[in-house]
Amino acid sequence: MARKSGKQRRGVVDVAAESFNSGLAILRQHPLFAPLLLHAHVIRHEGNACPDEGWAIVTSTGDIHVHPTRRGDPEVWVHVLAHCLLHLGFGHFQANKRAREWNTACDCVITRFLADLKLGRPPQELLDTPAFSARDEKRLYQELCAQGIPEHLQGLGTAGMHHNDMVESEARWAWRSRAADWQGYFGKGLTMAVTSAVNVAGGREPFLGADTEHVTPAHKARSWFISSYPLLGALAAAFTIVEDARICARLSITVAAVDAESKEIFINPAAGLDEYECRFVMAHELLHVGLRHQARCLGRDPYLWNVACDYVVNGWLVEMGLGELPRLGVLYDPALKGESAEAIYDRIVTDMRRYRKLATLRGFGLGDMLERGAHGVYAAGDGVDLDAFYRGCLSQGLMYHEEQDRGFLPAGLVEEIRALYQLPMPWDVELARWFDAYFLPLEKIHSYARPSRRQSSTPDIPRPRWVPAYGAEDGRTFGVILDTSGSMDRVLLAKALGAIASYSMARDVPAIRVIFCDAATYDQGYIPPEALADRVRVQGRGGTILQPAIDLLETADDFPTNGPVLIITDGACDRLHIRREHAFLLPAGRHLPFVPKGKVFRIH
């Protein structure tokens, strides 16, 4: 039947599509075919591989190409689609066989199977097919090769009289990332069909396949979290599972991804995950949301931050023995055990070319934490309430998990969950704590060397004051290496210098050894803290080389051997080798070209 133009079939397409969708819905509800249909990909649009005179064909990768304009009752479409799915379920795609004879032998077996099953109705052209005994495919194939194909057995398939309905997949139709276990899916369908039939007979289900929509491995994994794993049960209950191959293809999701804003976890049925792999994947995505990984990105590269979080989360899940590692998209390195996501990110950015080639559960170069909005889920407005909801779910789940003693949890995971209700410490408070570690309060003594005050009632009587003990300020200093190149933000630079000056004065640091750096090194000597901000001038000479300034301080005779060094830079510098105690002050979102050994404070 020749296909008509869009104008000619404008009134027909809706009727044809309605019948097709009705038949598809009937088959999706049938427990025997539901697992196969879940992993198959039905293509019904112009330009697919279905012949003009056919109803549908099926490829070796599970694509079912359906005629886009064929009109048929829903029962006919049930028969056609079931025929194609059974080719996959019976394992009919086998190499080294004559295609026409083998296809006919397989069509005979499927036709008899569907007739015995009494499912759907064959197309009109196959209603008058004479009865025949369908033997084993291989024996029938041998007979057809030896004697030829009888006329009454020709055209039993769904592709028409002159075409095979089993077609090897072409590259342009290939969409599956790994081989699917079609015979395994058919076996699950048989089990489900028998179970459903027993439940119907016992009155537990109103009809065959009434519970089909809840039997996928992903739904089983979600139900397990809700009933048996309190740590993630509340989060799992809040999310909807989306298992649609077309949606996953449109969003470029190879295995799985999560959308925190819409509360959806996408699992690609083409990945062929079993229940235990789904547990691992679902726990992975729920921890991304519950631990607020998107909110903690803070200007970092989103994909590389996603990779760093994946290493941490997957390490925990393997340590907990939760589910099984899927074969695709799992970033796991035992050498990173105990590392935080921030520390792993700092390591990753030193070799971005290598790490950008890695694949997350979503795919190569794509993060599995979907950003559906312009600012992500944790922007102002409703996102704040959503953020609090996710934190509450995970914190409450931890409490229930520990009360009921439901299994081992890594210390790092417990620490992060408990930190969710604590606001992140501002950078200047962290910097103050760093100062406290090196500059303890000075011991002060009474001194009459200089009157500090006189009481108004007895102005002639001198009063003592508190002063540092003699020599207490010796060596009480630190070094500041300051990147003054043109790439430094002046506002952030002013914030950093103001904080350093105020903390130094508060801790009785009499002077700071300051070195300016851009393309060259400028030693400013010792500067009083209150004069620090006035002495800085941005030179604007492009790139920055900091190592000479480090060497100068480490070899200076007038700088104490235990004096710490604070390096203020935007990260666009050389690789540094520092032997003494040190810390870095960086703008938020910037990174160093090496793995830092000292603390890193990020200015917001």
MIPADREN-540021 format. One record per residue (C-alpha): x, y, z; residue in three letters. Coordinates in steps of 0.02 Angstrom, whole numbers, plus 32768, in hexadecimal, padded with zeros to 4 digits. Example, Ala and Ser with C-alpha at 12.3 -4.5 7.8 and 13.67 -1.06 7.14 Angstrom:
2
82677F1F8186ALA 82AC7FCB8165SER 
***
This chain:
604
800080008000MET 804D80A47FC8ALA 80618128804EARG 7FFE81C78032LYS 803682798048SER 801682DB80E7GLY 7F7F8337809ELYS 7F308297805CGLN 7F3B823C8100ARG 7F1B82CE8175ARG 7E71828A81A5GLY 7EB081D481ACVAL 7F4981E6821BVAL 7EE7820B82BAASP 7E79817282A4VAL 7F0E8103827CALA 7F738149830DALA 7EE381328386GLU 7ECE807B8358SER 7F89805D8360PHE 7F9A80AE840BASN 7F088049844DSER 7F597FA78414GLY 80007FDD845ELEU 7FAC80028505ALA 7F597F568507ILE 7FFF7EFF84E7LEU 805A7F6B8568ARG 7FDD7F2E85E9GLN 7FF97E7685BFHIS 80747E2B863CPRO 80C17DB585BDLEU 80F57E418546PHE 810D7ED385BEALA 81C87EB385E1PRO 81EF7E9F8528LEU 818D7F3A84F8LEU 81DE7F9E8582LEU 828A7F828537HIS 82577F8E8481ALA 82518031841EHIS 81B4804A83B4VAL 81D280BE8320ILE 813880FF82C6ARG 816381918256HIS 818481B5819FGLU 82278173815AGLY 823A80DC81CAASN 826C8030818AALA 81BE7FE3817ECYS 81917FAF80C9PRO 80FC80068079ASP 80977F65806FGLU 80C67F2B811EGLY 80867F4881CDTRP 81287F488230ALA 81D87F028237ILE 824D7EE382C9VAL 83097EFD82CETHR 838E7E9C832BSER 83A57F2D83A7THR 82ED7F3283D9GLY 82AC7FBC8366ASP 81FC7F9B8327ILE 81D98001828AHIS 811E80158276VAL 80C5805181D9HIS 809481058201PRO 7FEE810881A2THR 7FAB805581A9ARG 7EFA804981E9ARG 7ECC7FB48252GLY 7E677F8782EAASP 7EC07F888392PRO 7EB67EC98394GLU 7F177EC382F0VAL 7F9F7F338335TRP 7FA97EC483D0VAL 7FCA7E2F835FHIS 804A7E8D82F4VAL 80AD7ED48385LEU 80A87E3083E5ALA 80EB7DD6834AHIS 81807E4D8341CYS 81A47E4083FBLEU 81A17D8383F6LEU 822B7D838373HIS 82967DD783F8LEU 82587D6E8489GLY 82717CC9842DPHE 83237CF983FDGLY 83007CEF8343HIS 838D7D65830EPHE 84157CE882E2GLN 84A37CF78268ALA 84DB7C7D81E0ASN 842B7C5181A5LYS 83D17C708102ARG 83687D08812CALA 82C87CE080CDARG 82B97C2A8104GLU 82E87C4F81B8TRP 82707CE281C2ASN 81E27C76817FTHR 82087BEA81FBALA 82057C67828BCYS 81627CB4824AASP 81107C08824BCYS 813D7BE98301VAL 81027C958338ILE 805E7C8A82D6THR 80347BE5832BARG 80677C2B83D6PHE 7FF57CC383C3LEU 7F667C588383ALA 7F737BEA841EASP 7F827C83848DLEU 7EE87CD1843CLYS 7F347D7D8446LEU 7EFC7E0183C9GLY 7EC57DDE8317ARG 7F327DC4827DPRO 7F277E4481EFPRO 7EA47E24816AGLN 7F1F7DD880EFGLU 7F507D52816ELEU 7EA17D2081A9LEU 7E917C958129ASP 7F3B7C468149THR 7F247B878149PRO 7F4D7B2781E7ALA 7FFA7ADD81F6PHE 80617A89827BSER 80E77AFD82BCALA 817C7A9382EAARG 82227ACE8330ASP 826A7B6182CEGLU 830C7B0882A5LYS 82B77A6A8264ARG 823B7AD181FELEU 82CA7B3B81BBTYR 83257AA1817EGLN 82887A658124GLU 826C7B0E80D1LEU 83217B158098CYS 83137A67804CALA 82637A747FFFGLN 82487B2E7FEAGLY 81C27B9D8038ILE 810F7B628014PRO 80977BE77FD3GLU 80247BDC806AHIS 80B67C0580E0LEU 80EE7CA08083GLN 80C27D4880CDGLY 80A17D09817ELEU 81087D9781C5GLY 80D87E4C81E3THR 81417E988157ALA 80D77E6280C3GLY 80E67DDC8040MET 81927E0C7FFBHIS 81F17E468094HIS 82397DFA8132ASN 81F87E4081D6ASP 829F7E1E822CMET 83257E9B81F7VAL 83D67EB28235GLU 83E87F5F8282SER 843B7FE7821BGLU 84B180678266ALA 843480F4824DARG 83B0809782B3TRP 8427805D833DALA 83F780AC83E2TRP 841E80258462ARG 84C2803884C0SER 84D27F8084EEARG 84857ED884C0ALA 83DD7EB78511ALA 83B07E0F855CASP 830F7DF684F8TRP 82FB7D418528GLN 83137D7085DEGLY 828B7DF585CDTYR 82177D74857FPHE 823B7CFE860EGLY 820B7D87868ALYS 816D7DA28625GLY 813F7CEB8632LEU 81597CF086EETHR 80F07D8D86FDMET 80667D438691ALA 805C7CA586FAVAL 80607D0B879CTHR 7FD97D80875DSER 7F6C7CED8725ALA 7F7A7C9F87D2VAL 7F507D468823ASN 7EB77D5987B3VAL 7E7D7CAA87DFALA 7E977CD08897GLY 7E3D7D77888EGLY 7ED77DE188B5ARG 7ED47E37880AGLU 7E377E6B87ABPRO 7E7F7E3C8702PHE 7F1C7DF986AELEU 7FA97E7886B7GLY 7F557EEE8733ALA 7FFB7F0A878CASP 806B7F1386F3THR 809C7FC98706GLU 80F17FA587ADHIS 815B7F0F877FVAL 81EF7F5E8726THR 82987F4B877DPRO 829B8007879FALA 81F1800387F5HIS 82267F6B8859LYS 82C37FC88890ALA 825D806088C1ARG 81E37FF58925SER 82777FA3897DTRP 82BC804C89B3PHE 8213808389F6ILE 81F37FE38A57SER 82A07FA88A8BSER 832180358A83TYR 82EE80C98AF0PRO 838881338AC6LEU 834781528A15LEU 829281198A28GLY 824881C88A3DALA 82A8820B89A7LEU 82788175893CALA 81C1818D8967ALA 81C98242892DALA 820D82198880PHE 81B681D787E5THR 820E81558779ILE 820E818086BFVAL 823680EA8650GLU 821B812785A0ASP 82A08104851DALA 8268819584B0ARG 82748214853DILE 831E81CF8571CYS 835B81DA84BDALA 831F828E84B1ARG 837982BC8552LEU 841582588521SER 840681E585B8ILE 84648143859FTHR 843E80F18646VAL 83F2816A86C4ALA 83E2821F86FCALA 83838281877FVAL 831E83228777ASP 830F83678827ALA 829783F087F6GLU 8213838187A7SER 823882F18821LYS 825982748795GLU 82DB81EC8781ILE 82F681BA86CCPHE 832D810786ADILE 834980D385FAASN 82F9802885DCPRO 8377800C8551ALA 84007FFB85D4ALA 83B17F568609GLY 83CF7F6C86C4LEU 83947EE58739ASP 83487F0887E4GLU 83ED7F0C8843TYR 843F7F7E87C3GLU 83A67FEF87D0CYS 83BE7FF7888CARG 847080358874PHE 843F80B387EDVAL 83A880F3884EMET 840E810788EEALA 849281648889HIS 841481E28845GLU 83BB81F888EBLEU 845E821F8944LEU 848682A388C1HIS 83E482F988EFVAL 83E782DB89AAGLY 849A831689C0LEU 847683B6895DARG 8500839788DFHIS 84BA84158864GLN 84B6849D88E9ALA 856A8477891AARG 85AC8491886ACYS 85D085498894LEU 8614858087ECGLY 867684E387C7ARG 866B848E871EASP 85C28432872CPRO 85FA839486CFTYR 869F837F872ALEU 864783A187D0TRP 85C8831A87A0ASN 865982A2877EVAL 86A782C98828ALA 860182AC8881CYS 85EA82088822ASP 869081C58861TYR 865E81EC8915VAL 85AD81A8890AVAL 85DD810988AEASN 866880E7892AGLY 85EB80F189B9TRP 856C80808961LEU 85F07FFC893DVAL 862A800489F2GLU 85767FF18A2DMET 85577F5F89B6GLY 84B97FB38978LEU 84807F6288D6GLY 84F77F35884AGLU 85677FA187DDLEU 851A7FB98730PRO 858B7F98869DARG 857E80488657LEU 859E80F78699GLY 85E480C98745VAL 8679812F877DLEU 86CD80CE880ATYR 878080D68848ASP 87AE808188EEPRO 884680F488F9ALA 87D181888919LEU 8782813B89B4LYS 876B81BC8A3EGLY 8781825189CAGLU 86FF82DA89C4SER 86B083138921ALA 870983BA8932GLU 87B383668944ALA 879382F288B0ILE 875D83878847TYR 880083E0886EASP 885B83468830ARG 87F083358794ILE 880C83E78756VAL 88C683C68747THR 88A2834B86B9ASP 87FE8385866DMET 8822833B85C2ARG 8825828C860BARG 878E829D867DTYR 871E82EC85F8ARG 87278246859BLYS 86D481E9862BLEU 861C81BA8628ALA 859F81D386B3THR 84FC817386BDLEU 84B681EF8641ARG 854181DB85C0GLY 85E782218584PHE 860282D785ADGLY 855682E68600LEU 852A82F586B7GLY 849E828986FDASP 845D83198767MET 83E8837086EELEU 83DD842D86F2GLU 8330845586B0ARG 832F850B86E9GLY 83A3859C86C4ALA 83E8859E8775HIS 83C984EC87ACGLY 835684B08833VAL 83A6850C88C3TYR 838785BC8885ALA 831F863888E6ALA 8265861988F6GLY 8215856E88FDASP 82BF851988E8GLY 82EE8547899AVAL 825884E989E0ASP 827E8455896ELEU 8331845689ACASP 82F684508A61ALA 828083C18A34PHE 830C835689ECTYR 837F837A8A7EARG 82F4834C8AF7GLY 82CF82A88A9ECYS 838482708AA5LEU 83A282A88B59SER 830382538B96GLN 833181B78B33GLY 83DA81B28B8ALEU 838581B98C34MET 830F81298C08TYR 839C80C58BB9HIS 840580CF8C57GLU 837380B08CCDGLU 834280128C6FGLN 83F67FDB8C52ASP 83D67FBD8B98ARG 848A7FAA8B61GLY 85387FF68B52PHE 854B80AB8B1CLEU 85F680F78AF2PRO 8633817C8B6AALA 864881FA8ADDGLY 859281E78AA9LEU 855381F98B5CVAL 85BE82948B74GLU 857A82E78AD7GLU 84C582C18B03ILE 84DB83098BB3ARG 852C83A48B6AALA 849383C88AFFLEU 843D842A8B89TYR 84D884918BACGLN 84EB852C8B41LEU 858E852D8ADDPRO 8617858D8B37MET 864086358AE5PRO 86ED86418A9ATRP 872386CC8B0FASP 86F586658BA9VAL 875B85D38B65GLU 87EC864A8B47LEU 87DD868A8BFAALA 87EA85D88C3AARG 888585C08BD0TRP 88D386588C24PHE 88A486158CD0ASP 890385758CAEALA 89A785D58C94TYR 8994866F8D03PHE 895F86478DB4LEU 892E86D88E26PRO 89C687308E6FLEU 89ED87228F27GLU 89DC87D08F70LYS 8A26881B900EILE 8A0B88B69078HIS 8A7B8948904DSER 8A9789F0909FTYR 8B0B8A2A9016ALA 8A878A9D8FD3ARG 89E78AD0902DPRO 89528A8D8FD1SER 88C98AE9902EARG 88A28B4D90CBARG 88058B4A9131GLN 87B18BF29137SER 87A68BEB91F4SER 88628BC89209THR 88B88C10916EPRO 89648C1091C0ASP 89678B5391DCILE 89AE8AF29144PRO 89538A54910FARG 89A489BD90B8PRO 8972897F900BARG 897C88D78FB6TRP 8A0988C58F37VAL 8A54882D8EDDPRO 8AE587DD8F35ALA 8B91880E8EFCTYR 8BC187B18E5BGLY 8B1487648E44ALA 8AFF87B88D9BGLU 8BA487778D55ASP 8B85870A8CBDGLY 8ACB872B8CC7ARG 8AAF87458C0ETHR 8A7B86ED8B6EPHE 8A9787028AB5GLY 8A1A873F8A34VAL 8A3C871B897DILE 89C48784891ALEU 8997876A8862ASP 8988881D8820THR 897087F28768SER 88E588418703GLY 887787A48710SER 885C87BE87CBMET 87B3880687FBASP 87CF88A8885BARG 8733889588C7VAL 876387E688FFLEU 88158821891ALEU 87D788AB898DALA 876D882F89F0LYS 880287BB8A08ALA 887B88438A3DLEU 87FD88918AB3GLY 87DE87EA8B09ALA 889987C68B17ILE 88BE88718B5FALA 883288698BE0SER 885E87B88C19TYR 891687E58C26SER 88F4887B8C94MET 887B88188D00ALA 890187948D1EARG 898F880F8D43ASP 89F187EC8CA3VAL 8A6488848C9APRO 8A9888728BE3ALA 8A7A88068B4AILE 8AFC87D58AC9ARG 8AAC88008A21VAL 8AE387D18971ILE 8A85880A88D5PHE 8A89879A883BCYS 8A5287A58787ASP 8AD1878186FFALA 8B5987B6877AALA 8B7287B58837THR 8B6C885488A2TYR 8BA588408957ASP 8B4F88C389C3GLN 8BA488918A63GLY 8B4488998B08TYR 8AA589008B08ILE 8A38892C8B9EPRO 898C88D98B8EPRO 893089808B8EGLU 899589BA8AF6ALA 8980891A8A91LEU 88EA89508A27ALA 893989FA89FFASP 89DA89AE89BAARG 898D8937893BVAL 898C896C8884ARG 894D88FB87F8VAL 89D988F68778GLN 897688AA86E6GLY 8A0188498690ARG 89A287AD8659GLY 89DC8704869AGLY 8A1B86E08748THR 8AB686828782ILE 8AB18661883ELEU 8B3D85E38859GLN 8BC986678865PRO 8B6986BC88F1ALA 8B588616894CILE 8C1285F7893AASP 8C3986A68979LEU 8BD7868E8A1ALEU 8C1885DE8A3BGLU 8CCE86188A2DTHR 8CBE86C58A7FALA 8D2986D88B1BASP 8CB287558B6AASP 8C1686E98B58PHE 8BF3866A8BE4PRO 8C0785B38BB7THR 8B5A85898BFCASN 8B01861F8BAFGLY 8A6B85EC8B45PRO 8A4986308A97VAL 89A2866C8A52LEU 899786708994ILE 891086DC8943ILE 88F586B3888CTHR 886E8693880BASP 88BA85EA87DDGLY 890786228738ALA 89B785FE8773CYS 8A44857F8768ASP 8A5084D987C4ARG 8A9484FB8872LEU 8B07849888E3HIS 8AF784D68997ILE 8B5484878A29ARG 8B0F84EE8AB9ARG 8A5E85018AFEGLU 89EF855F8A87HIS 893D85848A4DALA 88EA85CB89B1PHE 88668651899ELEU 8807863C88F9LEU 876C868B88ABPRO 86D5861588ADALA 86CD85AA8811GLY 878885B387EBARG 880385258800HIS 88BD8509880BLEU 891F84AF8781PRO 895B842F8801PHE 891B83CF8898VAL 89328443892DPRO 897E83FF89CELYS 894C84948A38GLY 889E84D48A61LYS 883D853089DBVAL 87C885C08A0APHE 874F85FD8984ARG 871686B18984ILE 865E86CD8959HIS 
***
